[in-house]
C-alpha cells in the first residue's frame, strides 16, 4: 500500500503505513500486514465473489470539515450497503485515499479510528490500497469484497408483475439531514435535528437483512439515489412499472415533524437519496416469511406497493391521485 500524503508523509511512507493503516489489516492474514504489493482473496467453496466500489469527494458527498471518523464510516458503509443489497457477507476492502497536502497526521489517525470501529462492527478488514497527495479536494475510493452462495446473489432485475414492493427502515431522513446541514431547511428541535444529521452522516448498511433476503426477494437494491429513482431502476431492469402507496412509505418522527411544518419537503424525501435502505420485491406468498425475517434481524420492513405492468413509478395518495415528482432522484452528472 503506497502512500505520499502531504504533512503526514513526514513520517515516511512505510512508517505511515505501519502506524496508521497496518493495524486495520491485522485480522486479515492474506493482507500480509500491508507489506506486500497485493493481498489475496480466497473465496470459500461454493460461493461467488461480490465486488463493489464507491468514490466520495469532499464538497460533493460529504462536507470538507466533517469529522474524520464520520467521513471514514460513511465511506465504508455506503459500500457495505451495496454488499447488503446483494445478500453478501463482507470479506475485506481496498482503500484509495487522495489526500490534500494540508491534511495532517491527527486527521488520518481519527479517520483510521472510524474505520476500525466499523470494521469491528461489521466484521471486515482493510486488505490494501493506495494513498497519494493532491492539490484538489479530499477524495476517497473504497472497493469492498463479499461473497454469497453460488448463483444466489440478489440483483436489481428479477421482479415479476404482482410482486410486493418493500423497503427497510425509514425514507428521507438523510435528505433532510443534508438540508438541515446546508441551511436549506430548519429543524428547531435539537433531538430530531441530531437524528436527521446522523442518518445523513452515518448510514446503516442492512447486512443481516440482505443475507436473509437471499431466500425471499426477487429483486433488490439499496436506496442511494432516492426512493423514486431506485424503484425506477428495478422497473427498468425488470421491464415493469411500480405503484407505491404514499401513506405506506415509512417516515420517521423527525421526517413527519418536518413535513408537517413544510409540506413542500415531501418531494425531497421521495427523491433525495442517501437513505441506504434496502428496496426489494418479493412474491405475495413470501409476506409472512419477510415479517419473521424483519423481527429476527431487528430491521423494520414495510410493504409500500406492487410491481405492475408498464414502465413508470407512480406514487399514489389514498384517493388514487398520482403525486407529481419534480425530479426522479440524484444524478452524478
C-alpha positions as CSV (number, residue, x, y, z in Angstrom):
1,X,0.0,0.0,0.0
2,X,1.9,3.0,-1.3
3,X,1.4,6.5,0.3
4,X,2.5,10.1,-0.3
5,X,0.3,12.2,1.8
6,X,1.4,15.8,2.4
7,X,2.2,16.6,6.0
8,X,1.6,13.0,7.0
9,X,4.4,12.0,4.7
10,X,7.0,13.4,7.1
11,X,6.8,10.0,8.8
12,X,8.0,8.4,5.7
13,X,6.0,6.0,3.5
14,X,6.5,2.8,5.4
15,X,6.2,4.3,8.9
16,X,2.9,5.9,8.0
17,X,1.5,2.6,6.7
18,X,2.7,0.8,9.8
19,X,1.3,3.3,12.2
20,X,-2.0,4.3,10.6
21,X,-3.2,1.7,8.2
22,X,-1.5,-1.7,9.0
23,X,-3.5,-2.1,12.3
24,X,-6.6,-2.1,10.2
25,X,-5.4,-5.2,8.3
26,X,-4.2,-7.2,11.3
27,X,-7.3,-9.6,11.2
28,X,-6.8,-10.5,7.5
29,X,-3.7,-12.7,7.3
30,X,-3.6,-12.7,3.5
31,X,-3.1,-8.9,3.5
32,X,0.5,-9.6,4.9
33,X,0.4,-6.6,7.2
34,X,0.2,-4.3,4.1
35,X,3.9,-5.1,3.5
36,X,3.3,-6.6,0.0
37,X,2.1,-5.1,-3.3
38,X,-1.2,-7.0,-3.2
39,X,-3.5,-9.1,-1.0
40,X,-5.0,-12.5,-1.7
41,X,-8.7,-13.3,-1.5
42,X,-9.5,-17.0,-1.1
43,X,-13.2,-17.5,-1.9
44,X,-15.0,-20.2,0.1
45,X,-16.1,-23.3,-1.7
46,X,-19.5,-22.9,-3.4
47,X,-19.5,-19.1,-3.1
48,X,-19.5,-16.2,-5.6
49,X,-17.3,-13.2,-5.0
50,X,-19.1,-9.9,-4.9
51,X,-17.2,-6.7,-5.7
52,X,-18.4,-3.0,-5.4
53,X,-16.8,0.4,-5.5
54,X,-17.9,3.9,-4.4
55,X,-16.0,7.1,-4.6
56,X,-16.7,10.0,-2.2
57,X,-15.5,13.6,-2.9
58,X,-15.3,16.4,-0.3
59,X,-17.8,19.0,-1.1
60,X,-19.9,16.6,-3.1
61,X,-20.7,13.6,-0.9
62,X,-19.6,15.0,2.4
63,X,-18.5,18.3,3.9
64,X,-14.8,19.1,3.9
65,X,-15.0,20.0,7.6
66,X,-16.9,16.9,8.7
67,X,-15.2,14.9,11.5
68,X,-12.7,12.5,10.0
69,X,-14.1,9.4,11.8
70,X,-17.6,10.1,10.4
71,X,-16.1,10.6,6.9
72,X,-14.4,7.2,7.2
73,X,-17.6,5.5,8.4
74,X,-19.7,6.8,5.6
75,X,-17.1,5.9,3.0
76,X,-17.1,2.3,4.2
77,X,-20.8,2.0,4.9
78,X,-22.0,3.0,1.5
79,X,-20.0,0.1,0.1
80,X,-21.3,-2.3,2.8
81,X,-24.8,-1.2,1.8
82,X,-24.1,-2.4,-1.8
83,X,-22.9,-5.7,-0.4
84,X,-26.1,-5.9,1.7
85,X,-28.2,-5.3,-1.4
86,X,-26.6,-8.5,-2.9
87,X,-27.1,-10.5,0.2
88,X,-23.3,-10.7,0.6
89,X,-21.2,-11.3,3.7
90,X,-18.3,-8.8,3.9
91,X,-14.7,-10.1,3.4
92,X,-12.4,-7.1,3.0
93,X,-11.9,-3.8,1.3
94,X,-9.3,-1.7,-0.6
95,X,-8.9,2.0,0.3
96,X,-7.8,4.6,-2.2
97,X,-7.2,7.9,-0.4
98,X,-6.4,11.0,-2.4
99,X,-5.4,13.5,0.4
100,X,-4.9,17.2,0.3
101,X,-1.3,18.2,1.1
102,X,-2.6,20.2,4.1
103,X,-4.0,17.2,5.8
104,X,-2.2,16.2,9.0
105,X,-1.5,13.0,10.8
106,X,-4.0,13.8,13.5
107,X,-6.8,13.8,10.9
108,X,-5.6,10.5,9.4
109,X,-5.5,8.8,12.8
110,X,-9.0,9.9,13.6
111,X,-10.0,8.6,10.1
112,X,-8.4,5.3,10.9
113,X,-10.2,5.2,14.2
114,X,-13.6,5.5,12.5
115,X,-12.7,2.7,10.1
116,X,-11.5,0.5,13.0
117,X,-14.8,0.9,14.8
118,X,-16.8,-0.1,11.8
119,X,-14.5,-3.0,10.9
120,X,-15.3,-4.4,14.4
121,X,-19.0,-3.8,14.0
122,X,-19.3,-5.3,10.5
123,X,-16.6,-8.0,10.6
124,X,-14.5,-6.7,7.7
125,X,-10.8,-5.8,7.3
126,X,-8.7,-3.4,5.2
127,X,-6.6,-5.6,2.8
128,X,-4.7,-3.0,0.8
129,X,-5.0,0.2,-1.3
130,X,-3.1,3.3,-2.2
131,X,-2.7,6.8,-0.7
132,X,-1.5,9.8,-2.7
133,X,-1.4,13.6,-2.2
134,X,-3.4,16.1,-4.3
135,X,-3.8,19.9,-4.6
136,X,-7.6,19.2,-5.1
137,X,-10.3,18.1,-2.7
138,X,-10.1,15.0,-0.4
139,X,-11.3,12.0,-2.4
140,X,-11.9,8.5,-1.0
141,X,-12.4,5.4,-3.1
142,X,-13.3,2.1,-1.4
143,X,-13.6,-1.2,-3.2
144,X,-15.4,-3.8,-1.0
145,X,-15.5,-7.5,-1.4
146,X,-18.0,-10.0,-0.1
147,X,-19.4,-13.4,-1.0
148,X,-22.7,-15.2,-1.5
149,X,-23.8,-18.8,-2.1
150,X,-23.0,-19.6,-5.7
151,X,-25.7,-18.3,-8.1
152,X,-27.9,-17.0,-5.2
153,X,-26.9,-13.3,-5.1
154,X,-29.6,-10.7,-5.3
155,X,-29.9,-8.4,-8.4
156,X,-31.9,-5.4,-9.5
157,X,-33.6,-7.5,-12.2
158,X,-35.9,-10.4,-11.4
159,X,-39.1,-8.7,-10.2
160,X,-42.4,-10.1,-11.6
161,X,-45.7,-8.5,-12.2
162,X,-47.8,-8.8,-9.0
163,X,-44.7,-8.9,-6.7
164,X,-44.9,-6.9,-3.5
165,X,-42.5,-3.9,-3.0
166,X,-40.9,-3.4,0.4
167,X,-38.4,-1.0,1.9
168,X,-36.4,-1.3,5.1
169,X,-36.1,1.4,7.8
170,X,-37.3,4.9,7.1
171,X,-37.1,7.1,4.0
172,X,-36.0,10.7,3.5
173,X,-34.1,11.3,6.8
174,X,-30.7,11.6,5.1
175,X,-32.0,14.1,2.6
176,X,-33.5,16.2,5.4
177,X,-30.2,15.9,7.3
178,X,-28.4,17.3,4.3
179,X,-30.9,20.1,4.0
180,X,-30.5,20.9,7.7
181,X,-26.7,20.9,7.4
182,X,-26.7,23.2,4.4
183,X,-29.4,25.5,5.9
184,X,-32.0,24.7,3.2
185,X,-34.3,23.5,6.0
186,X,-34.7,24.3,9.7
187,X,-35.5,21.8,12.4
188,X,-36.0,23.7,15.7
189,X,-36.0,20.5,17.8
190,X,-32.4,19.6,18.7
191,X,-33.1,15.9,19.3
192,X,-34.8,15.5,15.9
193,X,-32.2,17.5,14.2
194,X,-29.5,15.2,15.5
195,X,-31.4,12.2,14.2
196,X,-31.5,13.6,10.7
197,X,-27.9,14.6,10.7
198,X,-26.9,11.2,12.0
199,X,-28.8,9.5,9.2
200,X,-27.0,11.6,6.6
201,X,-23.5,11.2,8.1
202,X,-23.6,7.6,9.3
203,X,-25.8,5.3,7.2
204,X,-26.8,1.9,8.4
205,X,-26.0,-1.0,6.0
206,X,-28.6,-3.7,6.3
207,X,-26.3,-6.7,6.0
208,X,-28.3,-9.1,8.1
209,X,-31.5,-8.3,6.3
210,X,-29.8,-8.6,2.9
211,X,-28.4,-12.0,3.8
212,X,-31.9,-13.2,4.9
213,X,-33.5,-11.9,1.7
214,X,-31.5,-14.4,-0.4
215,X,-34.3,-16.9,0.2
216,X,-37.2,-14.5,-0.4
217,X,-36.5,-11.4,-2.6
218,X,-36.9,-11.5,-6.4
219,X,-35.0,-8.2,-6.9
220,X,-33.1,-5.9,-4.5
221,X,-31.0,-2.7,-4.4
222,X,-30.1,-0.1,-1.8
223,X,-31.7,3.3,-1.9
224,X,-28.8,5.7,-2.7
225,X,-30.3,7.9,-5.4
226,X,-33.8,8.3,-3.9
227,X,-36.8,6.1,-3.4
228,X,-38.5,7.1,-6.7
229,X,-35.3,6.8,-8.8
230,X,-34.2,3.5,-7.3
231,X,-37.7,2.0,-7.7
232,X,-37.3,3.1,-11.3
233,X,-34.0,1.1,-11.6
234,X,-35.9,-2.1,-10.5
235,X,-38.6,-1.3,-13.0
236,X,-36.2,-0.6,-15.9
237,X,-34.2,-3.8,-15.4
238,X,-37.3,-5.9,-14.8
239,X,-39.4,-4.5,-17.6
240,X,-42.2,-3.4,-15.3
241,X,-43.8,-0.5,-13.6
242,X,-44.4,0.1,-9.8
243,X,-47.2,1.6,-7.8
244,X,-46.2,3.0,-4.4
245,X,-48.8,4.0,-1.7
246,X,-47.7,7.4,-0.3
247,X,-49.5,6.5,3.0
248,X,-47.4,3.4,3.4
249,X,-44.0,4.9,2.9
250,X,-42.2,4.7,6.3
251,X,-41.2,8.2,7.5
252,X,-39.5,8.8,10.9
253,X,-41.0,11.0,13.6
254,X,-38.4,13.6,12.6
255,X,-39.4,13.5,9.0
256,X,-43.1,13.7,9.8
257,X,-42.4,16.7,12.0
258,X,-40.5,18.4,9.1
259,X,-43.3,17.6,6.6
260,X,-46.0,19.0,8.9
261,X,-44.0,22.2,9.1
262,X,-43.1,22.4,5.4
263,X,-45.2,20.1,3.2
264,X,-43.1,21.2,0.2
265,X,-40.3,19.0,1.6
266,X,-42.2,15.8,0.6
267,X,-40.7,15.7,-2.8
268,X,-37.2,15.9,-1.3
269,X,-38.0,12.9,0.9
270,X,-39.0,10.8,-2.1
271,X,-36.1,11.8,-4.3
272,X,-33.2,13.0,-2.0
273,X,-31.1,9.8,-1.8
274,X,-28.5,8.7,0.8
275,X,-31.0,6.5,2.7
276,X,-29.0,3.3,2.1
277,X,-32.1,1.3,3.0
278,X,-32.9,-1.9,1.0
279,X,-35.7,-1.7,-1.5
280,X,-36.8,-5.1,-2.7
281,X,-39.6,-7.1,-4.3
282,X,-41.0,-10.5,-3.3
283,X,-43.8,-12.8,-4.3
284,X,-47.0,-12.2,-2.2
285,X,-46.6,-15.7,-0.7
286,X,-43.4,-14.5,1.0
287,X,-45.1,-11.9,3.1
288,X,-45.1,-13.9,6.4
289,X,-41.5,-15.0,6.0
290,X,-40.4,-11.4,5.4
291,X,-42.2,-10.3,8.6
292,X,-40.4,-13.1,10.5
293,X,-37.1,-12.0,9.0
294,X,-37.7,-8.4,10.0
295,X,-38.3,-9.5,13.6
296,X,-35.3,-11.8,13.6
297,X,-32.9,-9.2,12.3
298,X,-34.4,-6.2,14.1
299,X,-34.7,-4.3,10.9
300,X,-38.1,-2.7,10.2
301,X,-39.5,-3.7,6.8
302,X,-42.6,-2.0,5.3
303,X,-44.8,-3.1,2.4
304,X,-45.1,0.0,0.2
305,X,-46.6,-1.1,-3.1
306,X,-46.7,-3.5,-6.0
307,X,-45.0,-4.2,-9.3
308,X,-47.4,-3.7,-12.2
309,X,-47.4,-3.8,-16.0
310,X,-45.9,-0.7,-17.6
311,X,-42.7,1.1,-17.1
312,X,-43.4,4.1,-14.7
313,X,-43.1,4.6,-11.0
314,X,-46.3,6.1,-9.6
315,X,-46.7,7.4,-6.1
316,X,-50.4,7.4,-5.2
317,X,-52.4,9.1,-2.4
318,X,-55.2,7.3,-0.6
319,X,-57.6,8.6,-3.1
320,X,-55.6,7.3,-6.0
321,X,-54.2,10.6,-7.1
322,X,-50.6,10.4,-8.6
323,X,-48.1,12.6,-6.7
324,X,-46.1,14.8,-9.1
325,X,-42.4,14.1,-8.6
326,X,-40.3,17.1,-9.7
327,X,-37.2,15.0,-10.3
328,X,-36.6,11.3,-10.1
329,X,-33.6,11.4,-7.8
330,X,-29.9,12.2,-7.5
331,X,-27.7,12.0,-10.6
332,X,-23.9,12.2,-10.7
333,X,-23.7,14.2,-14.0
